[in-house]
């Protein structure tokens, strides 16, 4: 039996934590199609004009293709 995966990149954003940013991106991708795995490519942050810290995480996500 063979399996194929599609690889996409997503950026998750959260004002709470990097973990929340990851969860947001993975759950959104999983809602569209089953997620098999993910890899964190980059973590960064920024401070908004009103002083709020924003966490941004770029992910590579593998989604299983249906047979």
C-alpha positions as CSV (number, residue, x, y, z in Angstrom):
1,X,0.0,0.0,0.0
2,X,1.3,3.4,-0.9
3,X,0.6,6.8,0.6
4,X,1.0,10.3,-0.7
5,X,1.1,13.6,1.2
6,X,0.7,17.1,0.1
7,X,3.1,19.6,1.7
8,X,1.8,23.2,2.4
9,X,3.2,26.1,4.4
10,X,1.2,28.0,6.9
11,X,1.9,30.9,9.3
12,X,0.1,30.7,12.6
13,X,-0.3,33.9,14.6
14,X,-1.2,34.3,18.3
15,X,-0.9,37.0,20.9
16,X,-0.7,34.3,23.6
17,X,2.3,32.1,22.7
18,X,4.2,30.3,20.0
19,X,2.4,27.1,20.9
20,X,-1.0,28.7,20.3
21,X,0.2,30.0,17.0
22,X,1.3,26.4,16.0
23,X,-2.1,25.0,17.1
24,X,-4.0,27.6,15.2
25,X,-2.2,26.8,11.9
26,X,-2.4,23.0,12.4
27,X,-6.1,23.0,13.3
28,X,-7.0,25.2,10.4
29,X,-5.1,22.9,8.0
30,X,-6.6,19.8,9.6
31,X,-10.1,21.2,9.1
32,X,-9.5,21.2,5.4
33,X,-7.8,17.8,5.1
34,X,-6.2,15.3,7.5
35,X,-2.8,16.5,8.8
36,X,-0.2,13.8,9.1
37,X,2.7,15.8,10.4
38,X,4.1,19.3,10.8
39,X,7.5,20.9,11.1
40,X,8.4,24.3,12.5
41,X,10.4,26.2,10.0
42,X,10.7,29.6,11.7
43,X,9.6,31.4,14.8
44,X,9.5,35.2,15.0
45,X,7.5,37.9,16.8
46,X,6.6,41.5,16.5
47,X,5.3,44.3,18.7
48,X,2.2,46.0,17.4
49,X,1.6,49.7,17.5
50,X,-0.3,49.4,20.7
51,X,2.5,47.4,22.4
52,X,1.0,44.0,22.1
53,X,3.4,41.1,21.4
54,X,2.5,38.8,18.5
55,X,4.0,35.4,18.0
56,X,4.3,34.2,14.3
57,X,5.3,30.6,13.5
58,X,5.9,29.3,9.9
59,X,5.1,25.6,9.5
60,X,5.5,23.0,6.9
61,X,2.4,20.7,7.1
62,X,2.0,17.3,5.5
63,X,-1.6,16.4,4.6
64,X,-2.5,12.9,3.5
65,X,-4.0,12.7,0.0
66,X,-7.1,10.6,-0.4
67,X,-6.8,7.4,-2.5
